[in-house]
């Protein structure tokens, strides 16, 4: 049996799935793992919505930028920053919650979702499933909020496709470890050189998998990061009560 660290290091995103259902017991096991992760103040300001209904997954696929694996895989998890629950807790204590009106509140919700999402990825892969995280649910957040009937003070941060892999996929190269692991302080001096080398690695990789039109890491990333690629997020956050007043 693989050790947990080996499962983590062998991660790859899966975009082709078998038409095979994932038992509810396994889905619940994955979600229990996500819920068991640390979270700020034990506020537990995350929730997960399990979407198995095909028609609903088709809608989510379209809203997320036409990502077909959301529709093709049998399970889609939506990870919610959920300050509605904490709001209800404060009401019971006779207090008024304002954390979601601050930048700190948004960071707390996003970080806690990220921790839970990471745990779900590891849990799913350790059980023989394939996964691919989906940031595209923020492409049309108002429609996702309406579809999932999310209350105020909540926001859909990310999704996770889950299913049995049809194709194991190729493991994507990462930037070298010295651009990720720093000792005592950040080292800017190595970044340009290491990115240049990594661009060459990614160019070869993309050619090998038939995606050479993406060119390399820098060029592909620039298509997204030279603009606000999900421009509806800020307005939708404000509508949900994340006002950034402090």
C-alpha positions as a Markdown table, in Angstrom:
| # | Residue | x | y | z |
|---|---|---|---|---|
| 1 | Unk | 0.0 | 0.0 | 0.0 |
| 2 | Unk | 1.3 | 3.5 | -0.9 |
| 3 | Unk | 2.2 | 5.8 | 2.0 |
| 4 | Unk | 0.2 | 9.0 | 2.2 |
| 5 | Unk | 3.3 | 11.1 | 1.2 |
| 6 | Unk | 3.6 | 9.0 | -1.9 |
| 7 | Unk | 0.0 | 9.6 | -2.9 |
| 8 | Unk | 0.5 | 13.3 | -2.4 |
| 9 | Unk | 3.6 | 13.5 | -4.5 |
| 10 | Unk | 2.0 | 11.4 | -7.3 |
| 11 | Unk | -0.9 | 13.9 | -7.7 |
| 12 | Unk | -2.1 | 14.6 | -11.3 |
| 13 | Unk | -5.3 | 16.2 | -12.5 |
| 14 | Unk | -7.7 | 13.7 | -14.2 |
| 15 | Unk | -10.0 | 15.0 | -17.0 |
| 16 | Unk | -11.3 | 11.7 | -18.4 |
| 17 | Unk | -13.5 | 9.5 | -16.2 |
| 18 | Unk | -15.2 | 6.1 | -16.3 |
| 19 | Unk | -19.0 | 6.0 | -16.3 |
| 20 | Unk | -19.0 | 4.4 | -12.9 |
| 21 | Unk | -20.7 | 5.8 | -9.8 |
| 22 | Unk | -18.9 | 6.6 | -6.6 |
| 23 | Unk | -20.6 | 5.1 | -3.6 |
| 24 | Unk | -22.1 | 7.6 | -1.1 |
| 25 | Unk | -20.0 | 6.0 | 1.7 |
| 26 | Unk | -16.8 | 6.9 | -0.1 |
| 27 | Unk | -18.0 | 10.4 | -0.8 |
| 28 | Unk | -18.9 | 10.8 | 2.9 |
| 29 | Unk | -15.4 | 9.5 | 3.8 |
| 30 | Unk | -13.8 | 12.1 | 1.7 |
| 31 | Unk | -15.9 | 14.9 | 3.2 |
| 32 | Unk | -15.3 | 13.7 | 6.7 |
| 33 | Unk | -11.5 | 13.9 | 6.0 |
| 34 | Unk | -12.0 | 17.5 | 4.7 |
| 35 | Unk | -14.1 | 18.4 | 7.8 |
| 36 | Unk | -11.4 | 17.0 | 10.1 |
| 37 | Unk | -8.8 | 19.5 | 8.9 |
| 38 | Unk | -7.7 | 22.5 | 11.0 |
| 39 | Unk | -9.7 | 25.8 | 10.6 |
| 40 | Unk | -9.5 | 29.2 | 12.1 |
| 41 | Unk | -10.8 | 29.5 | 15.6 |
| 42 | Unk | -12.7 | 26.3 | 15.2 |
| 43 | Unk | -15.2 | 28.6 | 13.4 |
| 44 | Unk | -15.7 | 25.8 | 10.9 |
| 45 | Unk | -16.6 | 28.4 | 8.2 |
| 46 | Unk | -16.6 | 26.0 | 5.3 |
| 47 | Unk | -19.3 | 23.8 | 3.8 |
| 48 | Unk | -19.3 | 21.3 | 0.9 |
| 49 | Unk | -22.2 | 20.7 | -1.4 |
| 50 | Unk | -22.2 | 17.3 | -3.2 |
| 51 | Unk | -23.7 | 17.6 | -6.7 |
| 52 | Unk | -24.5 | 14.3 | -8.4 |
| 53 | Unk | -27.5 | 15.3 | -10.4 |
| 54 | Unk | -26.5 | 15.2 | -14.1 |
| 55 | Unk | -28.6 | 18.1 | -15.2 |
| 56 | Unk | -27.3 | 20.3 | -12.5 |
| 57 | Unk | -23.7 | 19.2 | -13.3 |
| 58 | Unk | -24.3 | 20.2 | -16.9 |
| 59 | Unk | -25.4 | 23.7 | -15.8 |
| 60 | Unk | -22.3 | 24.0 | -13.6 |
| 61 | Unk | -20.1 | 22.8 | -16.4 |
| 62 | Unk | -21.4 | 25.6 | -18.7 |
| 63 | Unk | -21.2 | 28.2 | -16.0 |
| 64 | Unk | -17.7 | 27.2 | -15.2 |
| 65 | Unk | -16.4 | 27.9 | -18.7 |
| 66 | Unk | -17.6 | 24.8 | -20.4 |
| 67 | Unk | -15.4 | 22.3 | -18.6 |
| 68 | Unk | -16.8 | 18.9 | -19.7 |
| 69 | Unk | -15.3 | 16.8 | -16.9 |
| 70 | Unk | -17.7 | 18.4 | -14.5 |
| 71 | Unk | -20.5 | 16.8 | -16.5 |
| 72 | Unk | -18.7 | 13.5 | -17.3 |
| 73 | Unk | -17.5 | 12.6 | -13.8 |
| 74 | Unk | -20.2 | 11.3 | -11.5 |
| 75 | Unk | -19.5 | 13.7 | -8.5 |
| 76 | Unk | -18.8 | 17.4 | -8.2 |
| 77 | Unk | -18.1 | 19.0 | -4.8 |
| 78 | Unk | -18.5 | 22.7 | -4.3 |
| 79 | Unk | -16.5 | 24.2 | -1.4 |
| 80 | Unk | -18.2 | 27.1 | 0.3 |
| 81 | Unk | -16.7 | 29.8 | 2.5 |
| 82 | Unk | -19.6 | 29.8 | 5.0 |
| 83 | Unk | -20.0 | 32.6 | 7.4 |
| 84 | Unk | -23.8 | 32.1 | 7.5 |
| 85 | Unk | -23.2 | 29.3 | 10.1 |
| 86 | Unk | -21.0 | 31.5 | 12.2 |
| 87 | Unk | -23.5 | 34.4 | 11.9 |
| 88 | Unk | -26.1 | 32.1 | 13.3 |
| 89 | Unk | -23.8 | 31.2 | 16.2 |
| 90 | Unk | -23.2 | 34.8 | 17.0 |
| 91 | Unk | -26.9 | 35.6 | 16.9 |
| 92 | Unk | -27.4 | 32.9 | 19.6 |
| 93 | Unk | -24.7 | 34.7 | 21.6 |
| 94 | Unk | -26.5 | 38.0 | 21.3 |
| 95 | Unk | -23.8 | 39.5 | 19.0 |
| 96 | Unk | -23.5 | 40.9 | 15.5 |
| 97 | Unk | -21.0 | 39.3 | 13.1 |
| 98 | Unk | -18.9 | 41.6 | 10.9 |
| 99 | Unk | -15.9 | 39.4 | 10.1 |
| 100 | Unk | -17.2 | 38.8 | 6.5 |
| 101 | Unk | -17.0 | 42.6 | 5.8 |
| 102 | Unk | -13.2 | 42.6 | 6.1 |
| 103 | Unk | -10.3 | 41.4 | 4.0 |
| 104 | Unk | -9.3 | 39.2 | 6.9 |
| 105 | Unk | -12.7 | 37.5 | 6.8 |
| 106 | Unk | -12.3 | 36.7 | 3.1 |
| 107 | Unk | -8.8 | 35.3 | 3.7 |
| 108 | Unk | -10.0 | 33.2 | 6.6 |
| 109 | Unk | -12.8 | 31.7 | 4.4 |
| 110 | Unk | -10.5 | 31.1 | 1.4 |
| 111 | Unk | -7.7 | 29.6 | 3.4 |
| 112 | Unk | -10.0 | 27.2 | 5.3 |
| 113 | Unk | -11.6 | 26.1 | 2.0 |
| 114 | Unk | -8.1 | 25.5 | 0.6 |
| 115 | Unk | -7.1 | 23.3 | 3.5 |
| 116 | Unk | -10.3 | 21.3 | 3.2 |
| 117 | Unk | -10.0 | 21.0 | -0.6 |
| 118 | Unk | -6.4 | 19.7 | -0.2 |
| 119 | Unk | -7.6 | 17.1 | 2.2 |
| 120 | Unk | -10.4 | 16.0 | -0.1 |
| 121 | Unk | -7.9 | 15.7 | -3.0 |
| 122 | Unk | -5.6 | 13.5 | -0.9 |
| 123 | Unk | -8.4 | 11.4 | 0.5 |
| 124 | Unk | -9.9 | 10.8 | -2.9 |
| 125 | Unk | -6.7 | 9.8 | -4.5 |
| 126 | Unk | -5.8 | 7.5 | -1.6 |
| 127 | Unk | -9.1 | 5.7 | -2.3 |
| 128 | Unk | -8.2 | 5.2 | -6.0 |
| 129 | Unk | -10.2 | 8.1 | -7.4 |
| 130 | Unk | -9.2 | 10.8 | -9.8 |
| 131 | Unk | -9.8 | 14.5 | -9.1 |
| 132 | Unk | -9.4 | 17.9 | -10.7 |
| 133 | Unk | -10.0 | 21.1 | -8.7 |
| 134 | Unk | -12.2 | 23.7 | -10.5 |
| 135 | Unk | -11.7 | 27.5 | -9.9 |
| 136 | Unk | -14.1 | 28.1 | -12.8 |
| 137 | Unk | -17.1 | 28.1 | -10.5 |
| 138 | Unk | -16.1 | 31.7 | -9.8 |
| 139 | Unk | -16.7 | 32.5 | -13.5 |
| 140 | Unk | -20.4 | 33.1 | -13.0 |
| 141 | Unk | -20.7 | 33.2 | -9.2 |
| 142 | Unk | -24.2 | 34.7 | -9.0 |
| 143 | Unk | -25.7 | 31.9 | -11.1 |
| 144 | Unk | -23.9 | 29.3 | -9.0 |
| 145 | Unk | -25.2 | 30.9 | -5.8 |
| 146 | Unk | -28.7 | 30.9 | -7.2 |
| 147 | Unk | -28.4 | 27.3 | -8.4 |
| 148 | Unk | -27.2 | 26.0 | -5.1 |
| 149 | Unk | -29.5 | 28.2 | -3.0 |
| 150 | Unk | -26.6 | 29.7 | -1.0 |
| 151 | Unk | -27.6 | 32.1 | 1.8 |
| 152 | Unk | -26.0 | 35.5 | 2.4 |
| 153 | Unk | -22.5 | 35.5 | 4.0 |
| 154 | Unk | -21.4 | 32.5 | 1.9 |
| 155 | Unk | -19.4 | 32.2 | -1.3 |
| 156 | Unk | -18.5 | 29.3 | -3.7 |
| 157 | Unk | -14.7 | 29.4 | -3.7 |
| 158 | Unk | -13.8 | 26.2 | -5.6 |
| 159 | Unk | -15.1 | 22.9 | -6.9 |
| 160 | Unk | -13.7 | 19.4 | -7.1 |
| 161 | Unk | -14.4 | 16.8 | -9.8 |
| 162 | Unk | -14.3 | 13.2 | -8.4 |
| 163 | Unk | -14.6 | 9.9 | -10.3 |
| 164 | Unk | -12.7 | 6.8 | -11.3 |
| 165 | Unk | -10.0 | 7.6 | -13.9 |
| 166 | Unk | -10.4 | 6.5 | -17.5 |
| 167 | Unk | -6.9 | 7.9 | -18.3 |
| 168 | Unk | -4.3 | 8.2 | -15.6 |
| 169 | Unk | -3.0 | 11.4 | -17.2 |
| 170 | Unk | 0.6 | 12.7 | -17.2 |
| 171 | Unk | 2.1 | 14.2 | -14.1 |
| 172 | Unk | 2.8 | 17.9 | -14.7 |
| 173 | Unk | 6.3 | 19.2 | -14.0 |
| 174 | Unk | 6.7 | 21.7 | -11.2 |
| 175 | Unk | 9.0 | 24.6 | -10.8 |
| 176 | Unk | 12.2 | 23.5 | -9.1 |
| 177 | Unk | 12.0 | 23.2 | -5.3 |
| 178 | Unk | 14.3 | 26.1 | -4.7 |
| 179 | Unk | 11.6 | 28.4 | -6.0 |
| 180 | Unk | 9.2 | 27.0 | -3.4 |
| 181 | Unk | 11.4 | 26.2 | -0.4 |
| 182 | Unk | 13.3 | 29.1 | 1.1 |
| 183 | Unk | 15.5 | 29.1 | 4.2 |
| 184 | Unk | 15.1 | 32.0 | 6.5 |
| 185 | Unk | 14.2 | 34.5 | 3.7 |
| 186 | Unk | 12.9 | 34.9 | 0.2 |
| 187 | Unk | 15.6 | 34.7 | -2.6 |
| 188 | Unk | 14.6 | 36.8 | -5.6 |
| 189 | Unk | 17.9 | 36.4 | -7.4 |
| 190 | Unk | 17.1 | 32.9 | -8.6 |
| 191 | Unk | 13.6 | 33.4 | -10.0 |
| 192 | Unk | 14.3 | 34.6 | -13.5 |
| 193 | Unk | 16.9 | 31.9 | -14.2 |
| 194 | Unk | 14.7 | 29.1 | -12.9 |
| 195 | Unk | 11.6 | 30.3 | -14.8 |
| 196 | Unk | 13.6 | 30.3 | -18.0 |
| 197 | Unk | 14.7 | 26.7 | -17.4 |
| 198 | Unk | 11.1 | 25.7 | -16.4 |
| 199 | Unk | 9.6 | 27.3 | -19.5 |
| 200 | Unk | 11.8 | 24.9 | -21.6 |
| 201 | Unk | 10.7 | 21.9 | -19.5 |
| 202 | Unk | 7.1 | 22.9 | -19.9 |
| 203 | Unk | 7.5 | 23.5 | -23.7 |
| 204 | Unk | 8.7 | 19.9 | -24.1 |
| 205 | Unk | 6.0 | 18.5 | -21.8 |
| 206 | Unk | 3.2 | 20.4 | -23.6 |
| 207 | Unk | 4.4 | 19.1 | -27.0 |
| 208 | Unk | 4.5 | 15.5 | -25.7 |
| 209 | Unk | 0.8 | 15.7 | -24.5 |
| 210 | Unk | -0.5 | 17.5 | -27.6 |
| 211 | Unk | -1.0 | 20.9 | -26.0 |
| 212 | Unk | 1.9 | 22.7 | -27.7 |
| 213 | Unk | -0.4 | 25.7 | -28.5 |
| 214 | Unk | 0.0 | 26.7 | -24.9 |
| 215 | Unk | 3.8 | 27.3 | -25.6 |
| 216 | Unk | 5.2 | 27.4 | -22.1 |
| 217 | Unk | 4.4 | 28.3 | -18.5 |
| 218 | Unk | 4.9 | 32.1 | -18.9 |
| 219 | Unk | 2.9 | 32.4 | -22.0 |
| 220 | Unk | 0.0 | 30.3 | -20.8 |
| 221 | Unk | -0.2 | 32.0 | -17.5 |
| 222 | Unk | -0.1 | 35.5 | -19.1 |
| 223 | Unk | -3.4 | 34.8 | -20.8 |
| 224 | Unk | -5.1 | 34.8 | -17.4 |
| 225 | Unk | -3.0 | 37.0 | -15.1 |
| 226 | Unk | -2.7 | 40.0 | -17.4 |
| 227 | Unk | -6.3 | 40.6 | -16.7 |
| 228 | Unk | -9.0 | 39.9 | -14.0 |
| 229 | Unk | -10.1 | 36.6 | -15.5 |
| 230 | Unk | -13.1 | 36.2 | -13.3 |
| 231 | Unk | -14.4 | 39.8 | -13.2 |
| 232 | Unk | -17.8 | 39.0 | -11.7 |
| 233 | Unk | -16.3 | 37.9 | -8.4 |
| 234 | Unk | -15.9 | 41.2 | -6.6 |
| 235 | Unk | -19.5 | 42.4 | -7.2 |
| 236 | Unk | -20.9 | 39.0 | -6.3 |
| 237 | Unk | -18.9 | 38.9 | -3.1 |
| 238 | Unk | -20.3 | 42.3 | -2.1 |
| 239 | Unk | -23.8 | 41.1 | -2.9 |
| 240 | Unk | -23.2 | 38.2 | -0.5 |
| 241 | Unk | -22.1 | 40.5 | 2.3 |
| 242 | Unk | -18.3 | 40.4 | 1.8 |
| 243 | Unk | -18.0 | 44.2 | 1.7 |
| 244 | Unk | -14.3 | 44.8 | 2.4 |
| 245 | Unk | -15.0 | 47.8 | 4.6 |
| 246 | Unk | -11.9 | 47.1 | 6.7 |
